[in-house]
Amino acid sequence: MSTDNDSRPRSRPAHPETLMTPLDAEVTVARSAPRDTEVVGVAVATTGTVPRQIGLSRAAMGEHGFTAKPGQTLVVPRSDGPTIVAVGVGDPAEADANRLRDAAAAFVRAAGKRGRLATNLADLDTVDAAAAAQAVVEGGLLASYRYVGLKNDTSGASTLERLTLTASANREKAVARGAERGRATARAAGLARDLANTPPAYLTARRMADLAVGLAGEHGLDVEVFDRDQLEVMGCGGMVGVNKASAEPPRLIKLTYTPRRPKGHLAMVGKGIMYDSGGLSLKPSDAFHQVMKMDMSGAAAVLAAMTALRDLSCPAKVTAFLVCTDNMPSGSAMKLGDVLTMRNGKTVEIHNTDAEGRLVLADGLSLAVEEEPDAIVDIATLTGAALGALGTEIAAVLGTDDGFVEQVRAAAGATDEPVWQLPLEADRYRKLLDSVVADMKNIGGPYAGTITASIFLSEFVGDVPWAHLDIAGPMKVDADDGWKSKGATGVGTRTLIELATGFTPPGA
């Protein structure tokens, strides 16, 4: 499909599929736990009667430090049946789907290596049945995720075989519907984690394209892949410029999901820097440099989200662009002072080769505009400034259309992938990007880095309503935390799915 004029020999390690750990546990819904269930999770609130099956009074549980606060667990072994895990849900009047997601994650972790689990967490009648079930399945499956990759000892891999949601008769159908949605969204988020966790030698831009082609066939997507020669002809100077120093050629991947009667058209663009050394503006050799294999987390989130759209009967047409290359130093590298011409014709003077993500996104956004969508969202591990401002729990969102940004914020809130809106403020800060020799520079100075990077991107979206997600902070965690498992989080995947399946064209 794609041929490059570069004939230099390259190592070809195993395909990335062999390193993946899909979340393929069975999810079922029943009135009661199956007979072979090994562990049962029982919801316990801070008020009301303690469920009889726990076999302990509230006072007795309190002696073990269990107060039923949200996400707290107490393991109660039994000799004549499955182990019982009391799972705190706090005040039931304050419970919501996000709380149940974390409670389910805590339950699965408390169950340890046991593979057949059941819980009544989705039957909490103060939370909508479908929303509760989706959250419980997401929390349980995502907490079970473990990336074993290249380890010879795979004993740390997930042992979850089946998760059963028990539900009363009046909630059973809605719980089943929500559970199916949760299985699809969790599977997608797990795929995004796998991609971001995979070592860079095993997941190059070419490998990413091969994987996308295979996934497109499985999930009802149209796919096109563009190689370096094609990108040069297309005028994608950002992608070609960033790739100049690399022995691995770039790939631009276009995916399209088209329902029978589309209700709106959403475009997604994902940053796919497969490994970011910083180029000639070389990053220091520290722990953060080591995780730059995750600088393609935006592209991973977009690709993974696209695989869920058919299963969830997404009503909108969605077009996605994954802009994939690594950023390396060599004798042919892009230099400081070079000027690149982007797909939309704008010229950019390079003042820092480590500000490369915005260069490839500029081409992706320009191509997205040409599709004439109703709105565009891009997602990227773009700036350390976002991490500095908002930490590791919250992503930044900026945009040109408040109504569309609000849709993104609502989707993020529903999935417990929190975002905080920063002001675009082009009137105040666009001048920081002024260049003597080109239309703009690729950096705007030491301050307001997330804002100036977003202003840069806004130059490539024309009049199309646009939102930008900077996920540099929450792209990974160093230890298990709620539904997040150690390593890449897959953040943004479920937000994009929620956004696409509920998308309303701005102004409609």
C-alpha positions in Angstrom: 0.0 0.0 0.0 2.8 2.4 0.9 6.3 2.5 -0.5 9.1 4.8 0.4 12.2 5.6 -1.5 14.3 5.0 1.6 15.9 1.6 1.1 18.0 1.5 4.2 17.7 -1.8 6.1 15.7 -1.7 9.3 15.2 -4.1 12.2 11.7 -5.7 12.2 10.8 -6.8 15.7 7.6 -8.7 16.4 4.3 -7.1 15.5 2.7 -4.9 18.2 -0.4 -7.2 18.3 1.8 -9.8 20.0 2.4 -7.4 22.9 -1.2 -6.5 23.5 -3.4 -7.5 26.4 -7.0 -7.1 25.3 -9.7 -6.6 27.8 -11.7 -9.6 26.7 -13.3 -10.8 29.9 -16.9 -12.0 29.6 -19.5 -9.5 30.9 -22.9 -10.9 31.9 -26.0 -9.7 33.7 -28.2 -11.9 35.9 -30.6 -11.8 38.8 -28.1 -13.6 41.0 -24.4 -14.6 41.0 -23.6 -17.8 39.0 -22.8 -20.8 41.0 -19.1 -20.9 40.1 -18.5 -17.3 41.1 -15.4 -17.0 43.2 -15.9 -13.5 44.7 -19.0 -11.4 45.2 -18.8 -7.6 45.7 -21.7 -6.2 47.8 -22.4 -2.5 47.9 -22.5 -1.0 51.4 -23.7 2.5 52.0 -22.9 4.7 55.0 -26.6 4.7 56.0 -29.3 2.0 56.0 -29.2 -1.7 56.6 -26.0 -3.7 56.0 -26.7 -6.4 53.4 -27.3 -9.8 55.2 -24.9 -11.7 52.9 -21.9 -9.9 54.3 -22.4 -11.7 57.6 -21.1 -8.8 59.7 -22.8 -6.0 61.5 -21.8 -2.4 60.8 -20.1 -2.3 64.2 -18.1 -5.4 63.4 -17.0 -4.0 60.0 -16.0 -0.8 61.8 -13.7 -2.8 64.0 -11.8 -3.7 60.8 -11.7 0.0 59.7 -14.5 -0.3 57.2 -16.8 2.8 57.2 -18.3 2.3 53.7 -16.7 5.5 52.4 -16.6 5.5 48.5 -14.2 2.9 47.1 -13.3 1.3 50.5 -13.3 -2.5 50.6 -13.4 -5.2 53.2 -12.7 -8.8 52.2 -14.8 -11.4 54.1 -13.6 -15.0 53.4 -16.1 -17.8 53.7 -15.7 -21.6 53.9 -19.0 -22.5 52.3 -19.2 -20.2 49.2 -17.6 -17.4 47.4 -15.5 -14.8 49.1 -17.5 -11.7 50.0 -16.1 -8.2 49.4 -17.9 -5.3 51.1 -17.6 -2.3 48.7 -18.3 1.2 50.1 -20.5 3.5 48.1 -20.8 6.3 50.6 -24.1 8.2 51.0 -26.4 6.7 48.4 -28.1 10.0 47.8 -24.7 11.4 46.6 -23.8 8.4 44.5 -23.2 8.8 40.8 -21.7 6.8 37.9 -18.2 8.1 38.5 -18.3 6.9 42.1 -19.6 3.5 41.0 -16.8 3.3 38.5 -14.1 3.7 41.2 -16.0 1.4 43.5 -16.0 -1.4 40.9 -12.3 -0.8 40.3 -11.6 -1.2 44.0 -13.7 -4.4 44.1 -11.8 -6.0 41.2 -8.5 -5.2 42.8 -9.6 -6.5 46.2 -10.6 -9.8 44.5 -6.9 -10.4 43.6 -6.2 -13.2 41.2 -9.7 -14.7 41.3 -11.2 -14.8 37.8 -15.0 -15.2 38.2 -16.5 -12.2 39.9 -20.0 -10.8 40.5 -21.3 -7.6 42.0 -24.6 -5.8 42.7 -23.0 -2.3 42.4 -25.0 -1.6 39.2 -28.3 -2.2 41.2 -27.9 0.9 43.3 -31.3 2.4 42.7 -30.2 6.0 43.2 -28.2 5.9 40.0 -29.7 5.4 36.5 -29.4 1.7 35.7 -27.7 2.0 32.3 -25.3 4.6 33.5 -24.5 2.6 36.6 -23.9 -0.6 34.6 -21.6 1.1 32.1 -19.6 2.7 34.9 -19.3 -0.6 36.8 -18.1 -2.5 33.8 -15.6 0.2 32.8 -14.2 0.4 36.4 -14.0 -3.4 36.7 -12.4 -4.1 33.3 -10.0 -1.1 33.3 -8.8 -1.9 36.8 -8.1 -5.5 35.8 -5.8 -4.2 33.0 -2.1 -5.2 33.2 0.4 -4.7 30.5 2.9 -7.6 30.4 4.4 -6.7 27.0 7.9 -8.3 26.7 8.0 -9.9 30.1 9.0 -13.6 30.3 7.0 -13.8 33.5 3.4 -13.1 32.6 2.0 -14.0 36.0 1.1 -10.4 36.4 -1.4 -10.4 33.5 -5.0 -9.9 34.2 -6.8 -13.0 35.4 -10.3 -11.7 35.1 -12.4 -14.2 33.2 -16.0 -13.0 33.8 -17.7 -10.1 35.5 -21.4 -10.6 36.3 -23.6 -7.7 37.2 -26.5 -8.8 39.3 -29.7 -6.7 38.9 -33.3 -6.7 40.1 -36.0 -7.5 37.6 -37.1 -3.9 37.0 -33.5 -2.8 36.2 -32.2 -5.9 34.4 -32.8 -4.7 30.8 -31.3 -1.3 31.3 -28.3 -2.8 33.2 -27.7 -5.1 30.3 -27.8 -2.2 27.8 -25.3 -0.2 29.9 -23.0 -3.2 30.5 -22.7 -3.7 26.7 -21.8 -0.1 26.2 -19.3 -0.3 29.1 -17.7 -3.3 27.6 -17.2 -1.5 24.3 -15.7 1.7 25.8 -13.5 -0.3 28.2 -12.2 -2.4 25.3 -11.3 0.8 23.4 -9.6 2.4 26.3 -7.6 -0.8 26.9 -6.5 -0.7 23.2 -5.3 2.9 23.7 -3.3 1.8 26.8 -1.7 -1.1 24.9 -0.6 1.2 22.1 0.9 3.8 24.4 2.6 1.2 26.6 4.2 -0.5 23.6 8.0 0.2 23.2 8.8 2.5 20.3 10.8 0.0 18.4 7.7 -2.2 18.3 5.2 0.5 17.3 6.6 2.7 14.6 4.4 4.9 12.4 4.4 2.1 9.8 3.3 -0.4 12.3 0.6 2.0 13.6 -0.7 2.2 10.0 -0.7 -1.5 9.6 -2.6 -1.9 12.8 -5.1 0.8 11.9 -5.8 -1.0 8.6 -6.5 -4.2 10.4 -8.7 -2.6 13.0 -10.6 -0.7 10.3 -11.6 -3.9 8.6 -12.8 -5.3 11.9 -14.9 -2.3 13.0 -16.5 -1.1 9.8 -14.2 1.9 9.1 -12.9 3.2 5.8 -9.1 3.7 5.9 -6.5 5.5 3.8 -2.8 5.6 4.5 -0.4 8.2 3.1 3.4 7.7 3.0 6.2 10.2 3.0 6.3 10.7 -0.8 2.5 11.4 -0.8 2.8 13.8 2.2 5.4 15.8 0.3 3.1 16.0 -2.7 0.2 17.0 -0.5 2.3 19.9 1.0 2.3 18.5 4.6 5.4 20.3 5.5 4.9 19.8 9.2 5.0 16.0 9.0 7.8 15.9 6.5 9.9 18.4 8.5 9.5 16.6 11.8 10.3 13.3 10.1 13.5 14.5 8.3 15.9 13.0 10.9 14.3 9.7 11.3 15.2 6.3 9.8 11.5 5.5 10.1 9.2 7.1 7.5 6.0 8.9 8.6 2.4 7.8 8.1 -0.8 9.8 7.9 -3.8 7.6 8.6 -7.3 8.7 7.7 -10.2 6.7 9.2 -13.9 7.3 8.4 -17.0 6.0 10.1 -20.2 6.7 8.2 -23.6 5.6 9.6 -26.6 5.2 7.2 -28.1 8.6 8.0 -25.5 10.8 9.6 -26.6 13.3 12.1 -23.7 15.7 11.9 -20.0 15.3 11.0 -17.3 15.4 13.6 -13.6 15.3 12.8 -10.9 14.1 15.2 -7.1 14.6 14.9 -4.6 12.7 17.1 -1.0 13.6 17.7 1.1 10.5 16.9 4.7 11.2 17.8 5.8 7.6 18.1 8.9 8.6 20.0 9.9 12.2 20.9 13.6 12.7 21.5 13.1 16.5 21.1 15.1 16.5 17.8 18.1 18.9 17.8 16.5 20.6 20.9 17.3 17.3 22.6 15.4 16.4 25.8 17.4 15.7 28.9 18.0 12.0 29.6 15.6 11.7 32.5 12.5 9.7 33.5 10.2 11.9 31.5 12.3 11.2 28.3 11.8 7.5 28.9 8.0 7.8 28.7 8.2 9.7 25.4 7.0 6.5 23.7 3.6 7.7 25.0 3.8 10.9 23.0 1.4 9.2 20.6 -1.3 8.9 23.2 -3.5 11.3 21.3 -3.4 9.2 18.1 -3.9 6.1 20.3 -7.1 7.6 21.8 -8.5 8.6 18.4 -7.8 5.2 16.8 -9.3 3.3 19.8 -12.3 5.6 20.0 -13.0 4.9 16.3 -13.2 1.2 16.9 -16.1 1.6 19.2 -18.4 3.7 17.1 -20.1 1.0 15.1 -20.8 -1.1 18.2 -22.4 1.8 19.8 -24.4 2.9 16.8 -22.9 6.3 16.7 -25.3 8.6 14.8 -22.7 11.1 13.6 -20.2 10.7 10.8 -16.7 10.8 12.2 -13.5 11.4 10.2 -10.2 10.9 12.0 -6.6 11.8 11.1 -3.7 10.2 12.9 -0.5 12.1 12.2 2.3 9.7 13.0 6.1 10.0 13.0 8.9 10.1 15.5 11.1 13.1 16.2 14.8 12.3 16.1 18.2 14.0 15.9 20.6 13.4 13.0 22.5 15.1 10.3 19.4 15.6 8.3 17.3 16.9 11.2 15.1 19.9 11.0 17.1 22.9 12.3 16.3 25.9 14.4 15.7 28.7 12.0 14.3 26.5 9.3 10.9 27.5 7.8 8.3 24.9 7.0 5.2 25.3 4.8 2.1 23.6 6.1 -0.7 22.0 4.3 -2.9 25.2 4.4 0.0 27.3 3.0 1.1 29.0 6.2 4.8 29.2 6.9 6.3 28.4 10.3 9.8 29.3 11.5 11.3 26.7 13.8 12.5 28.1 17.1 12.4 24.8 19.0 12.4 21.3 17.4 10.9 19.9 20.6 7.7 21.8 19.8 7.0 19.3 17.1 3.6 18.1 18.0 1.9 21.3 16.9 3.7 21.0 13.5 2.2 17.6 12.6 -1.2 18.6 14.1 -1.2 21.7 11.8 -1.2 19.4 8.8 -3.8 17.1 10.3 -6.1 20.0 11.2 -5.7 21.5 7.8 -6.8 18.2 6.2 -9.7 17.9 8.6 -11.0 21.4 7.6 -11.0 20.2 3.9 -13.5 17.5 4.9 -16.0 20.3 5.8 -17.0 18.9 9.2 -19.4 20.5 11.7 -16.6 20.6 14.3 -13.1 19.4 14.9 -11.5 18.1 18.1 -7.8 17.3 18.4 -6.1 15.5 21.3 -2.4 15.6 22.1 0.2 15.2 24.7 1.3 18.7 23.7 2.8 20.9 26.4 4.6 20.5 29.7 2.9 23.7 30.6 -0.4 21.9 30.8 1.1 19.4 33.2 2.6 22.3 35.2 -0.7 24.2 35.4 -3.1 21.3 36.0 -1.0 18.4 37.3 -1.5 14.7 36.5 -5.3 14.5 37.1 -6.7 17.1 34.7 -6.4 17.8 31.0 -6.6 21.2 29.5 -9.2 22.2 26.9 -9.3 25.3 24.8 -11.3 26.1 21.7 -12.9 28.6 19.3 -16.5 27.8 20.0 -17.8 27.8 23.5 -20.8 25.6 22.7 -18.6 22.9 21.3 -16.1 23.2 24.1 -19.0 22.6 26.5 -19.8 19.4 24.6 -16.2 18.3 25.2 -16.4 19.2 28.9 -19.6 17.4 29.4 -18.2 14.3 27.7 -15.1 14.4 29.9 -17.2 14.8 33.0 -19.4 11.9 32.2 -16.4 9.6 31.8 -14.4 10.9 34.8 -11.6 12.2 32.5 -11.7 15.7 33.9 -10.7 18.8 31.9 -10.3 22.4 32.7 -10.9 25.1 30.2 -8.1 27.6 29.6 -8.6 30.9 27.7 -7.5 31.0 24.1 -6.8 34.8 24.4 -5.4 35.2 20.8 -5.9 39.0 21.1 -3.4 39.1 23.9 -0.9 36.4 23.1 -0.8 35.9 19.3 1.9 38.5 19.0 4.2 36.1 20.9 4.2 33.9 17.8 5.3 36.7 15.4 8.3 35.8 13.2 10.5 38.1 11.1 10.8 35.6 8.2 7.6 33.5 8.3 3.9 33.8 9.2 4.6 32.6 12.7 7.1 30.8 15.0 6.4 27.4 16.5 6.8 28.6 20.1 5.7 31.7 21.9 8.2 32.1 24.7 8.5 30.8 28.3 5.1 31.7 29.6 1.5 30.6 28.9 2.8 27.7 26.8 -0.5 25.8 26.6 -2.3 28.9 25.5 0.3 29.9 22.9 0.4 26.4 21.5 -3.3 26.4 21.2 -3.3 29.8 19.4 -0.8 28.3 17.0 -3.2 25.4 16.3 -6.1 27.7 15.9 -4.4 29.1 12.8 -5.2 25.9 11.0 -8.9 25.4 11.7 -10.4 28.2 9.7 -13.9 28.9 10.7 -14.8 25.4 11.8 -15.7 25.1 15.5 -12.7 23.6 17.2 -11.6 22.2 20.6 -8.1 21.1 21.6 -7.4 18.6 24.4 -3.9 18.7 26.0 -3.5 15.4 27.9 0.2 15.7 28.8 -0.6 15.5 32.5 -3.0 12.5 32.7 -1.4 10.4 30.0 0.1 8.0 32.6 0.0 7.1 36.3 2.8 5.7 38.4 0.6 3.5 40.5 -3.0 2.1 40.3 -5.5 4.8 41.0 -9.2 4.1 40.7 -10.0 2.9 37.2 -6.5 3.8 36.1 -3.9 1.1 36.1 -0.1 1.8 36.3 1.3 3.0 33.0 -0.5 4.6 30.2 -4.1 5.5 31.1 -5.7 5.6 27.7 -7.2 9.0 28.7 -9.3 10.7 26.2 -10.6 7.6 24.5 -13.9 7.4 26.4 -14.3 11.1 26.3 -14.0 11.0 22.5 -16.5 8.1 22.3 -19.0 10.0 24.5 -18.5 13.2 22.4 -19.0 11.4 19.1 -22.1 9.3 20.2 -23.8 12.4 21.6 -22.5 14.9 19.1 -24.7 17.9 18.2 -23.4 20.2 15.4 -22.7 23.6 17.0 -25.4 26.0 16.2 -27.9 23.3 15.3 
